[in-house]
Amino acid sequence: MIMPDLVELIVLAAGKTNLRCLRLPERKIITLRPVGGVRDETEGEILRVIPNKEWEYKKHTYLSGKVIDSYIDGSVLTPVPLRLYLHGTWDSFYYFAELWEIDPDRELPSSLPEWVIAVLKAGPREVFEMEQIIPGANPEEMEDPISLAVEYAHQGNIDKTWQILHGCLTKDLRCIDAFVHLGTYTFGDGRSAWHAKRAMQRYLAGVKVGEQALPPGFNGLLPWSWINNRPFLRALHGLGLCQWRLGQFDAARKTFWRILMFDPMDALGCRFILPDVEKGRDYLATVADENGPC
């Protein structure tokens, strides 16, 4: 067989020795055995590989090769974007007046956080809900693959958890919550910078999938109260935490700011995180202070 000079593969499942992938452009499943073994590759990354050998075994295709580069591109991960559903408009003054003690007939107090002022100045905005994909979910049943994966994690069966999450991505890469939970279980307590970097890539893949649903110049709201927005908001939140942990303060600030603009009622508590990020406080030191003795 004449091997191409270069192949591109989307990682669906990162194992200890193999990577289950989709080969582009045909999007057929293939297992990659990287030269030198699996290193930092994560689900959602698109690998550029110099192939060495390809073979079939038990009706499955395998490839060995050297990974020379990787990137994450939402348009490649999800050629068919998630849909957005319009749910009317939201008036920031109406909801924020009591919460932030604002008099709509007076100038905005200078003591207000910048993001609050930005939300108020944006005026009434349209409210949207993002489509959520969970392969294998039955709307008539309470349990779905994601909640089942979480249940296994709580029981300590993390291998089963990862198997389920990888299965979701194999069926549909638009399952943002699969990326989110992979990122969460990778990040852990945040002490390991290496794990934080890998978690960040997983969260970033989920964010990139969600962003494909947003039209250019999107200025709408994606409130937490519309439950199908939650995977995308969680992906952004996880990305922001990883950026903060790795000392990427400007990037983290922008990420948490985005969440607050999407969900001004701030279900994830970003308004409490933002001041520490803006001051350049170390993530681990901040967490230690919060969890320290009273």
N, C-alpha and C positions, 0 to 999 in steps of 0.2 A: 504494500500500500504506500502510495506517495503521500507523505505528510505535508500539510500546509506549513508555511513559515511561522504563522502565528494564529492562535485561536483565542476567542474570548468566551469566558464562562461566568455565569451568575452563580454564586454560592447559595445553595439552598440549606445545607446542613454541614456544619464544620465538626468533623469527628477528630479523634486523636491521630489517626493515620491517613484517613481519606476525606475528601470533600465531595459531597453530592452536589451536582451542579446542573444548570441548564446550558447547553451549548448554543451559542448564537451563530447565525441568525435563526436557525430552525427551531430553537427552544426545545430541544430534545434532552432528556435526562441522561447524564453521563457521570461516572465516578472518576474523579481525578486523584491520582497518587502523586503528589508533588515531589520533585527531586529535593532531597534534604528534609522531607517530612512536612507536616502541617505546622505552620508557625503562627503568624498573627492574623490569618485569614478569618473573616467572619461572614455570617449570613448577610446577604444583600450587597456584598462587594462584587464588582465585576473584575475578574482576573484576566490579565493578558499573559498568555502562556505560550512558551516555545515547546511544541509537542515533541515527544521522544518516541513513544510507542502507543499504538491503539490496538485493543483486542476485545473479543467477545467471550463472555463466560456466563452460562446459564441464562442466555437471552438478554444479558445486560452488557452495556458498553463501558469499557474502562480505558483510561488514558493516563499515561505518565508524561510528565513534562516539568519544565522549570517556570515558576511564576516570576515574571520580570517586573510587573507593575499591577496596580489595582486602582479602582475609582468607584464612586457611587453616583449613579445617574438615575433620577426618578423616572425619566422618560423611557429608559431601558427596562427598569424594573416593572413598570406598569404601562404598557402601550395603550391600555384602555383605562383612563383615569376613573377614580371614584366619582360618584355624582354628588352634587350639592342640592339640597332642598331648601327653598325659601320659606321662612316662618315669620313674615311681617317685619316690623321695624322696632328699634329700641331707642328710647330717648334718655340719654345719659343724665340730663339735668333732673328729670323726674325721679330716677332711681338713686342718683348720687346726692341730691339735695339734703336729705335727712342723714344719710350715712356719713357724709363728710361735713355736715353742718354748713351748707352753702346757701346763701341768699341769692336767688336768681336775679334779683333786681339790683345787685351790687357787683362791683368788680370781684374777680376771683381772689381769694386770700393768697398772699405770696408764700404762706406757710404750707400750702398744698404740695404734695409730691409732684414731680414733673410729669409722671405718667398719668396722674389724675387730671392734671390740666390738659394733657394731650387728649385724653378721652373726652373731656368736656368740650374742648374746642372742635373735636371731630363732629359734634352734633349728632342728630338722629342717624342711625345706621341700620342697614338691613341685617336680619338675623338668619343664619344658615345652619343647617345640620348636614354633616358629612356622612355619606354612605359608609356603613361598616360591613366588612367582609369577614366572616368566620366560617371557613369551610367545614361542612358537616354539622353545622348548628341547625337545630329544629326549633322554629319559633314557638311550637306548642309545648316544648319541654323547658324546664328551668335550667338544666345543666347543658353546657356547651363545651367544646374541646378546650377553650381557654380556661374556663372555670375548673374543668377537670384537671388540667395541667397544674393549676394553682393548688388544688386539693392534694395532688401527689407531692408537690413541693412541701406543703405543710406537714405531710407524713414522713418527709425525709427521703422520698424516692425521686431524687432529682434526675436520675437517668430516664425514668418514665416521663417526667415533665418535659425534658428536652426532646424526647422522641415525639411527643404529641405536638409540641411547638414546631419542630422541624417538619412534621407531617402537614401542618397547616400551611407552611410556606411552600412546600412541594406542590400542594394543590392550588394555591393562589398566593402570589407574592404581595397582593394588596391587603393581606391580613396584618394591619399595622400592630395590633395588640400582640401578635406573636413576636415581632421584633422588640416590642416594649418589654415583654416579660423575659426574653432572652437577655436583654440589656440589664434588667433589674437583677436577675440572678447572677450575672457576671460582675456587676458593680459591687454587690455585697455591702460591706461596711465602708467601702471607699478607701481603705488603707493602702491597697495595692494600686500603684499608678499604672502598671501593666494591664491589670483587669479593668481599670477605668478607661484606658484607651480602647480596649476591645469592646467594652460596653458602649462607649461613645459611638463607635462605628455602627453598632446595632440600632441604637436610638436614631442615629442620623439616617439610616436606611428607612426607618419608619416615617421620619419627618419628610424625606424626599418623596415617598409614596404619597403621603397626604398632600404635599404641595402641588402635585400634579392636578389635583382637583380644583385648585384656586386659579382663577383667571388672572391675567396680568393686571397689576395695579389693584388687586383685591383689597377692599377697605371695609369688608363686612365683619360681622361678629360670629364667633363659633362658641357659644356659651356652653359651659359644663352642664348646665341644666338640660340640654338636649344630649341624651346619653351617648348617642353615636359619635359625638365630637370627642368623647373622652380618650379614645386611643391616641388620636393625633395630639391632643393637649398633653397626655402623659408622655408621649415620645419627645415633645419639645421640653418638657420639664426634666426628663432624664438626661437629655442632651445638655441642658443648662447646668445640671449638677456635675456632669462629667467635665464640662468646660471649666467650671469653677474649681473642681478638684485638681485639675491639671494646670491651674494658674492662668487660664485663658480668660482673664477678667472682662475684657472688652466684648469678646464673643458671648460670654455668659450673660452679661448685662443686656445685650441685644436680644438674646433668646428669652430671658425672663420678661423683658419689655414687650416682646411680641405676644407672649402668653397673656399679659395684662391687657393688651389692646384687643385680643381675640375674646377674652373672658374677663371684663372689668370687675365683675363681682368676686373674682379671685378665689375660686374654690380650692386651688392648690397652694394658696398662701405665699405666692411669689412676692407680695408686698413686704413680707417680713424678711425675705432673703436678699432682696435687691440692695438695701443699704449696706450690708456686709460686703456684697460683691463690688459695689461702687467704691467702697473704702479699700478694696484690695486685701481684705482679710483672708487668711488661709482657711480653706475648707475644713480640714481636719481640726484645726485649732478652734474654729467656730463650733463645730459639732461637739468637741470635748467640753467646751464651756457650757453648752446647752445641756449636756448630759451629766455634768459634774455635780458634786454634792451641793445641796442648798446651803 
